[in-house]
Structure formats: C-alpha cells, structure tokens
Amino acid sequence: MADDGEPRGTLRRLGRVLQAAPRPLSRVAATVLALLGAVLLLDFLLDTPVVTLAELLRCVLFGLACLGLPVSTRYPAAATALFLPGSAVAAVVTDRIGIVTIMACVLVAVVATVASARAAAVVLAVLTAWAAGVSVAVYGDLTHLGPYLLFAVPATLVGLAFGRLRLHSSRTERHNRELLRRQAEVRARERESLARDLHDVVAHQLTLISLVGGSRARSSDPEKLRSALQETSELSREALVELRKLLRVLRDSSSVGTEADPTPHGLVDVGLHDGVHHLAQRLLDLGFPVDLTIDAPGEIRTPRTTVESILRILQEATTNVVKYAVPASPVVIAVRLSPESLSLTVESEVAPARRRMSPELGTGQGIIGMQERAALLGGEAIIGPVGTTWSVQVALPL
C-alpha cells in the first residue's frame, strides 16, 4: 500500500504545482490561441481523410490537443493533459512532428507566463519526455530531442520573463489602486478635520457675536452698548486670529509652529489652564455663574494634541451653554488630569425651546464634532440630557 500511495502523492503534488496561483492571460491572448488551434485543426482535417473510425479518433485527439492551447491560459495541468495524447498521435501516425513541436513550445511558453516557475519547469520536463518518446517512435532515436529543446527552453525563458513582467505590472496596478483609495480616505479625513476646525473657529465666535449683539440691541444704556462693542471687537479679533492660523495650515503646513510665525496666539496656544480660564471667563461675561474646578498637576506631561482637543471640545460646550441653557443659570466645568487620562465635565440647565436665546442657531454639528475629536484620540464623549441638565462628559487617554 505504501508503494501505491507514494506515486499518487507525487501526482497530487505535481497537480498542485501546475495549478498554483495561475495568472490568466487576457481574453485577447486566449482568443488568438483559440484561433491558432482552430487553424491547425482545420489544416489537419484538410490533409487527413476521415473515413474509418480510427481516422475519426485521430481527428478528435488532435482537436483536443489544439484545444489545450487556449485552455493553457487558465488551466495549465488540464491543457497539458489534453495536449499529450493527441499531439503524440499526430506526430507518430500522420508525421506532423514539426507542427506538434511548435505547439509544444507555445504551450510551455504560455504555462511559464501564467503559472509559477516550478509549474513551467514541470511542464517543460513532461514535454521533454514527450518529445523523447515521439522522437524514438518516429526516428528510432533521440534525433528530434535536440531541435525541440533548442526552441522549448528559450520559449520557457521568454514566458517566465513575460510572466514576471505581468506580475510586476499587476502588483503595481494594485498598489496604485490602493494608493488612490488611501488618498481618497485622507482627503475625506482632511475635509472632516477642516469642517470641525471651521465650525470651532467660525461658528463659536460668530454665535457669541450674534448673541452679544442681540442681547444689547434694545438697550439704551450707553455703558452696556460700549461693553457690547468691546466684546464684539474682542470676539472678532479672536476669530481672525484662528482663521489666519487655519489658512496658514492650509497653505503651508511647514510654517506652523515656527519661531518666525507672526500670527498671534489663539485659544489652543495658551495652554490648558489659561484656555479653560479664558472660556470660563467668557461665560461669566455673558452672565452665567461658573463653578470651575481644575485638577491638573503640573508634573503630569500632557500631549499638545490632547490639550488642543479638550479645549476645542470645551469651547463648543460653552457655545452650547450660551445657546441652549437657561439664561444666567449656573454652569459646572471640571477638568481633571491623571497619569491615564484628561477628562472634562460640563453641566448646565437646559432651557425650554421657547426660552432659548438662539434656537435657530442649532445645527447638531457641534455634538458630532466633539464626539469625532474624542474618537480620533481613542477617547469617549458622552453628551446628552440628564433630566433637566445638559451633560458633556469627555475622557481622552494619555
């Protein structure tokens, strides 16, 4: 049983080698090979009368050998099996050894192109044994083996070279498609980042300008009007600073953060403590009492990106307080820094829709932006109502 199993195992391994990762040729190449096979079969039929059953069988076998040419573009093992018997009969019985030799060279070249080098070596070895058998059957010696190898070996090498070229071209095309896909993803992320930054820079400041101007529009107190103008001027200046920084990033990212940068510092450049105090003071200026807690030990180093994200989230949260909270209601802001995370809590009393200062200014983009900023850093943002309180809970890992 062991002797019988070993040849079967060898045949199975040879079959796997022949079928390993075929790279089918194009339909044009398969069509050309099919036309070549059809021409050869037609020539065979014209020169070989089909009268007896044996002659019909020879024609069928040669037709299968011709079929092996287009089949080899996808199934090397099947093509070799189709080619061997019919071509041998055509060479020995009808003396067409020259034609079938050319067909064998084409077959091994195609296999070398579409399959692996090992598969090409196996097919070349099988066809070499076939050529030796045909030469002995026709000439009684190995006279024909030399001319066969003279054409078959170069054909195999050319097929291998062309196959490597096709493989390289295919890999390059796949890499290009992957590069285009990644570029599209990068552009989509850039658009999302730009949308968040524009919302933070423009929407926050313009919302406050609108609210400050609207709240003082009907006032006849010159002092209040002067205060409103001063606040509006300050908000406009801050918006311009942030927009200039954003434009510099869009135009030339290499200029950001250099010593020669003449752009004044914006919110995210002043640090965690100063940024939080600045936003809390803004709420105080607008009439919201603030219960502020900052627990951020100086010995814990915080990445700049994390600080920027928490300040932007707090900026959006304070904007929402101004737009949706009960006027003059207390606001709780708590910032806590630990070796593991930087967390932010903002709580305010939600005003009924009819009592909100700016119900028409709500778009929902701010909440999406806060959640996206937290997610980009692997953090979590839980935002929503808790009873009559609007709660923003954010935790960013360090």
C-alpha positions in Angstrom: 0.0 0.0 0.0 2.9 2.4 0.7 4.3 1.8 -2.8 0.9 2.6 -4.3 0.3 5.7 -2.2 3.7 7.3 -2.9 3.1 7.8 -6.7 -0.4 9.1 -6.0 1.0 11.6 -3.6 3.6 12.7 -6.1 0.9 13.2 -8.8 -1.2 15.2 -6.4 1.8 17.4 -5.6 2.5 17.9 -9.3 -1.1 18.9 -9.8 -0.9 21.5 -7.1 2.3 22.9 -8.6 0.7 23.2 -12.0 -2.4 25.0 -10.7 -0.6 27.2 -8.1 -1.8 30.8 -8.4 -2.4 31.0 -12.2 -2.4 34.5 -13.7 -4.9 34.2 -16.6 -3.9 35.9 -19.8 -6.2 38.5 -21.3 -9.2 37.5 -23.4 -7.3 38.7 -26.5 -4.5 36.3 -25.9 -6.8 33.4 -25.3 -8.7 34.3 -28.5 -5.5 34.3 -30.5 -4.5 30.9 -29.2 -8.0 29.6 -29.9 -7.8 30.8 -33.5 -4.3 29.3 -33.8 -5.7 26.0 -32.6 -8.7 26.2 -35.0 -6.4 26.9 -38.0 -4.2 23.9 -37.1 -7.2 21.6 -36.7 -8.6 22.8 -40.0 -5.3 22.1 -41.7 -5.2 18.7 -40.1 -8.8 17.9 -41.3 -8.0 19.0 -44.9 -4.9 16.7 -45.1 -6.4 13.8 -43.2 -9.4 12.0 -44.7 -11.9 10.9 -42.2 -13.2 7.5 -43.4 -12.6 5.0 -40.7 -13.3 5.1 -37.0 -9.6 5.2 -36.3 -9.1 8.3 -38.5 -12.1 10.0 -36.7 -10.4 9.2 -33.4 -7.2 10.7 -34.6 -9.0 13.9 -35.6 -10.7 14.1 -32.2 -7.5 13.6 -30.3 -5.7 16.3 -32.4 -8.7 18.6 -31.8 -8.2 18.1 -28.0 -4.5 18.9 -28.4 -5.4 22.1 -30.2 -8.0 22.9 -27.5 -5.1 22.7 -25.0 -3.6 25.9 -26.4 -6.4 28.3 -25.2 -7.1 26.2 -22.1 -3.5 26.7 -21.0 -4.1 30.4 -20.3 -6.1 29.4 -17.3 -5.6 25.7 -16.5 -2.0 24.5 -17.2 -2.5 21.0 -15.9 -5.7 20.4 -18.0 -4.1 21.8 -21.1 -1.0 19.6 -20.7 -3.3 16.5 -20.3 -5.3 17.5 -23.4 -2.2 18.1 -25.5 -0.1 15.0 -24.9 -2.1 12.1 -26.4 -3.5 13.9 -29.5 -0.1 15.5 -30.4 1.7 12.2 -30.0 -0.8 10.5 -32.3 -0.5 13.4 -34.8 3.3 13.2 -34.7 3.7 9.4 -35.0 0.7 8.4 -37.2 0.4 11.4 -39.6 4.0 12.5 -39.5 3.2 16.1 -38.2 6.1 16.2 -35.7 7.1 19.7 -36.8 3.7 21.2 -36.2 3.2 19.5 -32.8 6.7 20.6 -31.7 5.8 24.2 -32.4 2.5 23.6 -30.5 4.5 22.2 -27.5 6.8 25.2 -27.5 3.8 27.6 -27.5 2.2 25.5 -24.7 5.2 25.6 -22.4 5.7 29.4 -23.1 2.1 30.1 -22.1 2.3 28.0 -19.0 5.5 29.8 -18.0 3.7 33.1 -18.5 0.6 32.3 -16.4 1.9 30.0 -13.8 4.9 29.8 -11.4 8.5 28.9 -12.4 8.0 25.5 -10.8 4.9 24.8 -12.9 6.8 25.8 -16.0 9.7 23.5 -15.1 7.3 20.6 -14.6 5.6 21.2 -17.9 8.9 21.5 -19.7 10.1 18.3 -18.2 6.9 16.5 -19.1 7.0 17.8 -22.7 10.7 16.9 -22.9 9.9 13.3 -22.0 7.0 13.5 -24.6 9.4 14.8 -27.2 11.9 12.0 -26.5 9.1 9.4 -26.8 7.9 10.9 -30.1 11.5 11.0 -31.4 12.1 7.4 -30.6 8.7 6.4 -32.1 9.3 8.3 -35.4 13.1 8.1 -35.9 14.1 5.3 -33.7 16.5 7.5 -31.7 16.6 10.9 -29.9 17.4 12.9 -33.0 14.4 15.2 -32.6 15.1 15.9 -28.9 17.8 18.4 -29.6 15.8 20.7 -32.0 12.9 20.5 -29.6 15.0 21.7 -26.7 16.6 24.4 -28.9 13.1 26.0 -29.2 11.4 24.9 -26.0 14.0 26.2 -23.5 14.1 29.8 -24.9 10.3 29.8 -25.2 10.1 28.9 -21.5 12.6 31.6 -20.5 10.7 34.2 -22.6 7.4 33.1 -21.0 8.9 33.4 -17.5 10.3 36.8 -18.2 6.9 38.0 -19.6 5.1 36.4 -16.7 7.3 38.3 -14.2 6.7 41.5 -16.1 2.9 40.9 -16.0 3.1 40.1 -12.3 5.1 43.2 -11.6 2.6 45.3 -13.7 -0.3 43.7 -11.8 1.2 44.4 -8.4 1.9 48.0 -9.5 -1.7 48.4 -10.6 -3.0 47.0 -7.3 -0.6 49.3 -5.4 -1.8 52.3 -7.4 -5.4 51.4 -6.7 -4.6 51.1 -3.0 -2.8 54.4 -3.1 -5.8 56.1 -4.7 -8.1 54.6 -2.2 -5.9 55.8 0.7 -5.6 59.2 -0.9 -9.4 59.4 -1.0 -9.6 58.4 2.6 -7.0 61.0 3.5 -9.0 63.7 1.6 -12.2 62.6 3.4 -10.5 62.9 6.8 -9.0 66.3 5.8 -12.5 67.5 4.8 -13.9 66.3 8.2 -11.0 67.9 10.1 -11.5 71.2 8.1 -15.2 71.1 8.8 -14.5 70.6 12.6 -12.0 73.4 12.6 -14.2 75.8 10.7 -17.1 75.1 13.0 -14.9 75.6 16.1 -13.4 78.8 14.8 -16.2 80.4 12.9 -19.4 79.1 14.5 -18.3 79.6 18.1 -17.2 83.3 17.6 -20.0 84.3 15.3 -22.6 82.7 17.6 -21.3 84.7 20.5 -21.1 87.9 18.4 -24.7 87.3 17.4 -25.8 86.7 20.9 -23.9 89.6 22.4 -25.3 92.0 19.7 -28.8 90.7 20.0 -28.9 90.9 23.8 -27.8 94.6 23.7 -29.7 95.7 20.6 -32.7 97.1 22.5 -30.6 98.6 25.4 -30.5 102.4 25.7 -27.7 102.2 28.3 -24.5 103.6 26.7 -22.3 101.6 29.1 -23.9 98.4 28.0 -23.6 99.3 24.4 -20.0 100.2 24.9 -19.4 96.8 26.6 -21.2 95.0 23.8 -19.0 96.7 21.2 -15.9 95.8 23.2 -16.9 92.2 23.5 -17.8 92.0 19.8 -14.4 93.6 18.9 -12.6 91.0 21.0 -14.6 88.1 19.6 -13.9 89.3 16.1 -10.2 89.6 16.8 -10.1 86.1 18.2 -11.9 84.8 15.1 -9.5 86.5 12.8 -6.5 85.0 14.7 -7.9 81.5 14.5 -8.8 81.9 10.8 -5.3 83.1 10.0 -3.8 80.1 11.7 -6.1 77.8 9.8 -5.3 79.4 6.5 -1.6 79.1 7.2 -2.0 75.4 7.8 -3.9 75.0 4.6 -1.4 77.0 2.5 1.9 75.8 4.0 1.8 73.3 6.8 5.6 73.6 7.3 5.2 77.1 8.5 3.1 76.2 11.5 4.8 76.4 14.9 7.9 78.1 13.6 9.6 80.9 15.5 9.1 83.3 12.6 5.3 82.8 12.7 3.9 86.3 13.2 0.3 85.1 13.8 -0.9 86.0 17.4 -1.6 83.1 19.7 -5.1 81.6 19.6 -7.1 79.6 22.2 -5.2 76.3 21.7 -1.8 78.0 22.1 -2.2 79.4 25.6 -2.1 76.1 27.5 -4.7 74.1 29.4 -5.1 76.3 32.5 -5.2 79.6 30.6 -7.5 78.2 27.9 -10.0 76.8 30.4 -10.0 80.1 32.4 -10.5 82.1 29.2 -13.6 80.1 28.2 -15.0 80.2 31.8 -14.5 84.0 31.9 -16.4 84.2 28.6 -19.4 82.6 30.3 -19.1 84.9 33.2 -19.0 87.9 30.9 -22.3 86.7 29.4 -24.0 86.3 32.8 -23.5 82.6 33.6 -22.1 81.8 37.0 -19.3 79.3 36.7 -18.3 76.6 39.2 -14.8 75.9 37.9 -12.6 73.1 39.0 -9.2 72.4 37.5 -7.2 69.4 38.9 -4.2 69.3 36.6 -0.9 68.6 38.4 2.0 70.3 36.6 4.2 67.2 36.9 2.0 65.2 34.5 3.0 65.9 30.9 0.1 66.2 28.6 0.4 65.8 24.8 -0.3 69.0 22.9 -2.9 67.3 20.7 -4.9 66.2 23.7 -4.9 69.7 25.2 -6.0 71.2 21.9 -8.8 68.7 21.6 -10.1 69.2 25.2 -10.0 73.0 24.7 -11.9 72.8 21.4 -14.5 70.5 23.0 -14.9 72.9 25.9 -15.2 75.8 23.5 -18.1 74.0 21.7 -19.7 73.0 25.1 -19.6 76.7 26.3 -21.1 77.8 23.0 -24.0 75.3 23.5 -24.4 76.6 27.1 -24.9 80.1 25.7 -27.3 79.0 23.0 -29.4 76.4 25.0 -29.0 76.9 28.7 -31.4 78.9 31.0 -30.1 82.5 31.0 -27.9 83.3 34.0 -28.1 79.7 35.3 -25.0 78.2 36.9 -22.6 76.1 34.8 -20.3 73.4 36.2 -16.9 73.0 34.5 -14.5 70.4 35.8 -11.1 69.5 34.3 -9.2 66.6 35.8 -5.8 65.3 34.7 -4.4 61.9 35.8 -1.5 59.8 34.5 -4.0 57.8 32.5 -6.4 60.4 31.1 -7.6 64.0 30.7 -11.3 64.4 31.5 -13.8 67.2 31.1 -17.2 67.7 32.6 -19.6 70.5 31.6 -23.1 70.6 33.1 -25.8 73.3 32.6 -29.5 73.7 33.0 -31.4 73.1 29.7 -33.9 75.8 28.8 -37.2 75.0 27.2 -37.2 75.6 23.5 -39.3 78.7 23.7 -36.9 80.3 26.2 -33.6 79.6 24.4 -31.6 82.6 23.4 -30.9 81.2 19.9 -32.9 78.2 18.9 -32.4 79.0 15.2 -28.6 78.6 15.5 -28.6 74.9 16.3 -27.4 72.5 13.7 -26.2 69.5 15.7 -22.7 69.7 14.1 -21.1 70.7 17.3 -22.0 67.5 19.1 -20.8 65.5 16.2 -17.5 67.4 16.2 -17.0 66.8 19.9 -17.6 63.1 19.5 -15.3 62.9 16.5 -12.5 64.7 18.3 -12.7 62.3 21.2 -12.8 59.3 19.0 -9.8 60.4 17.0 -7.7 60.2 20.1 -9.2 56.9 21.3 -11.4 58.7 23.9 -15.0 58.8 24.7 -17.6 61.6 24.7 -21.0 61.1 26.4 -23.2 64.1 25.5 -26.9 64.5 26.2 -29.6 65.4 28.7 -29.8 64.1 32.2 -33.1 65.2 33.5 -33.1 69.0 33.1 -29.3 69.1 32.9 -27.3 69.0 29.7 -24.2 67.0 30.4 -20.9 66.7 28.5 -18.6 64.0 29.7 -15.3 63.6 27.9 -12.3 61.4 28.7 -9.2 61.4 26.5 -6.4 58.8 27.2 -2.8 60.0 27.6 
